[in-house]
Every structure is written in C-alpha cells, then in structure tokens.
Amino acid sequence: MLLDVVAATRAVVSPSFAVAVAVKLNSADFQRGGFGVDDARRVIAMLEPLDVDLVELSGGSYESPAMTGRPADTRTRSREAYFLDLARDLVTTSPLPLMLTGGITRRDTADRVLDSGVALIGMGTAPAVTPDLPERRRNGREADRQLRPVAWTDKALASAASMAQVRHQMRRIARGGAPRPGTHPARALLPEQRLQRWALRHYRAWLPTAETSRRLDHDE
Ligand SMILES: Cc1cc2nc3c(=O)[nH]c(=O)nc-3n(C[C@H](O)[C@H](O)[C@H](O)COP(=O)(O)O)c2cc1C
C-alpha cells in the first residue's frame, strides 16, 4: 500500500517537485516480532527507486507509545531524541535522506541529531509549546517551557493525554491565544476526546453523502 501511494503521488507531480512525500516510517514499534530496524532498512530500500526525497523516522505505537518517550522497552527510553540510536543505525545504509522526529527540543539535541548524519529534524511538541522557537534560536535562546509531565501509569492513556496536551496548545495558538503548558493532562484530554467524538460523528454522517456524489460524478 505504501509503495502504491508513493508511486501514485510521484506520477502526478512534476519531476522537479521536491517530493513532499516524506514517508513517515516507524523505525521500530517495540513489539516482539514487530516492525524493527531491519524492516525499516528494507522499506527504505524499496522506496529508493520511487524517487522519494525524504524518509521521516519516528517510532512506537499506541500500545508502546515510544513517540511520547514511553516505549515498553525501557532500554530505548531516552528523554530526548528518542530514536537517535535507531537513526544512527539506519543512516549508515540509507540511500535516502532521513528526518528524525521525537523528543527534540533543545538546540544541542538538534545538533547531535544532525551530526549523526540525519538530514533534517522534525518537531511536534516543542513549537506547540514555544511557537517563537525559530526566532529564539536565531537569538541564541532556548525553549524555557515544557508541557506538564503526565505521570499516569497506564501508558496508552498517558500517551493519549500527552498528545491531547499538544493538540490543546495548538488550538489555543490557532485561536490567537498563547500556549499554557501547565494545563493538567485531564483538562486537555477530556475536551479533546469530546471534540474527536464530535468530529467522528460528523465524518460518519458525511461519508455516505460523499460516496453518493462520487458515484454520481462517475456516472455522468
Ligand atoms: C496531536 C498529535 C498527533 C499526532 N498524530 C500522528 C499521526 O497521525 N501519525 C504519526 O505518525 N504520528 C503522529 N504524532 C506523533 C508525532 O508526529 C511525533 O512523532 C511525536 O509528537 C514526537 O515528536 P515531538 O517530540 O517533537 O512531539 C502525533 C503527535 C501529536 C502530538
């Protein structure tokens, strides 16, 4: 499916278009017998002939939410740049430029990632909490705020809450407000879940209409 999507995308964009097909690849899902670094290497090799310009590495799954710094396998747990060891491994053989996402906030962490041969870094949480981060970097300043840590023992719930906290900050910024990183995880999670349920209900109601108009277009 991945290869089909990439090939179909490539087919409709101009050859000079820097393929914004940044395929986000799970470097490891931390499940026994699951997707591991060797599988990631094979997928990268399969993507090479398709003219992909960039492969984004991240990792984890909702059962083992390593992307929020909470993998089931504690050996790989690291407070920053969660997947750097995996990226270092892949970068030696990857024929394609790699981007690494996950736990990158501070400048020296970003530099460490780039020094490892990774071409680009990706950041989700950091700019949601510190939207003026690029400006700060230019002035030699760091992000001085962090999201309130989620100390819940249920890893899946804690991961959902961490993501809800980020979404919550993004919504505040979108409304023209300032982030409030100290928001309690439950205060972010509950409204986010309500919003998601609402969006899902609307999507389910819209789906048959979209299908009908697609059929009508096709019949015309
Ligand atoms: C609100 C939110 C939604 C996300 N959705 C996805 C997703 O749909 N697919 C995915 O691969 N990763 C998703 N992620 C994971 C991020 O892409 C990223 O790997 C993760 O946030 C770690 O990077 P960070 O430490 O810079 O935030 C999401 C993260 C957040 C906070």
The ligand as an SDF file (V2000), in Angstrom:
LIG
                    3D

 31 33  0  0  0  0  0  0  0  0999 V2000
   -1.5080   15.6970   18.4480 C   0  0  0  0  0  0  0  0  0  0  0  0
   -0.5690   14.7390   17.8250 C   0  0  0  0  0  0  0  0  0  0  0  0
   -0.9830   13.9420   16.7540 C   0  0  0  0  0  0  0  0  0  0  0  0
   -0.1070   13.0490   16.1560 C   0  0  0  0  0  0  0  0  0  0  0  0
   -0.5350   12.3130   15.1110 N   0  0  0  0  0  0  0  0  0  0  0  0
    0.3160   11.4650   14.4940 C   0  0  0  0  0  0  0  0  0  0  0  0
   -0.0910   10.7140   13.3590 C   0  0  0  0  0  0  0  0  0  0  0  0
   -1.2360   10.7900   12.9200 O   0  0  0  0  0  0  0  0  0  0  0  0
    0.8050    9.8900   12.7690 N   0  0  0  0  0  0  0  0  0  0  0  0
    2.0700    9.7800   13.2290 C   0  0  0  0  0  0  0  0  0  0  0  0
    2.8580    9.0400   12.6510 O   0  0  0  0  0  0  0  0  0  0  0  0
    2.4880   10.4800   14.3080 N   0  0  0  0  0  0  0  0  0  0  0  0
    1.6520   11.3140   14.9340 C   0  0  0  0  0  0  0  0  0  0  0  0
    2.0690   12.0210   16.0300 N   0  0  0  0  0  0  0  0  0  0  0  0
    3.4510   11.8350   16.5010 C   0  0  0  0  0  0  0  0  0  0  0  0
    4.3150   12.9660   16.0370 C   0  0  0  0  0  0  0  0  0  0  0  0
    4.4040   13.0130   14.6410 O   0  0  0  0  0  0  0  0  0  0  0  0
    5.7140   12.8600   16.6250 C   0  0  0  0  0  0  0  0  0  0  0  0
    6.3070   11.6460   16.2330 O   0  0  0  0  0  0  0  0  0  0  0  0
    5.6810   12.9180   18.1230 C   0  0  0  0  0  0  0  0  0  0  0  0
    4.8730   14.0100   18.5650 O   0  0  0  0  0  0  0  0  0  0  0  0
    7.0760   13.0660   18.6870 C   0  0  0  0  0  0  0  0  0  0  0  0
    7.6740   14.2680   18.2780 O   0  0  0  0  0  0  0  0  0  0  0  0
    7.8090   15.5240   19.2840 P   0  0  0  0  0  0  0  0  0  0  0  0
    8.5210   15.0120   20.5000 O   0  0  0  0  0  0  0  0  0  0  0  0
    8.5490   16.5750   18.5380 O   0  0  0  0  0  0  0  0  0  0  0  0
    6.3980   15.9500   19.6100 O   0  0  0  0  0  0  0  0  0  0  0  0
    1.2090   12.9140   16.6430 C   0  0  0  0  0  0  0  0  0  0  0  0
    1.6210   13.7150   17.7220 C   0  0  0  0  0  0  0  0  0  0  0  0
    0.7560   14.6030   18.3080 C   0  0  0  0  0  0  0  0  0  0  0  0
    1.2410   15.4300   19.4720 C   0  0  0  0  0  0  0  0  0  0  0  0
  1  2  1  0
  2  3  1  0
  2 30  2  0
  3  4  2  0
  4  5  1  0
  4 28  1  0
  5  6  2  0
  6  7  1  0
  6 13  1  0
  7  8  2  0
  7  9  1  0
  9 10  1  0
 10 11  2  0
 10 12  1  0
 12 13  2  0
 13 14  1  0
 14 15  1  0
 14 28  1  0
 15 16  1  0
 16 17  1  0
 16 18  1  0
 18 19  1  0
 18 20  1  0
 20 21  1  0
 20 22  1  0
 22 23  1  0
 23 24  1  0
 24 25  2  0
 24 26  1  0
 24 27  1  0
 28 29  2  0
 29 30  1  0
 30 31  1  0
M  END
$$$$
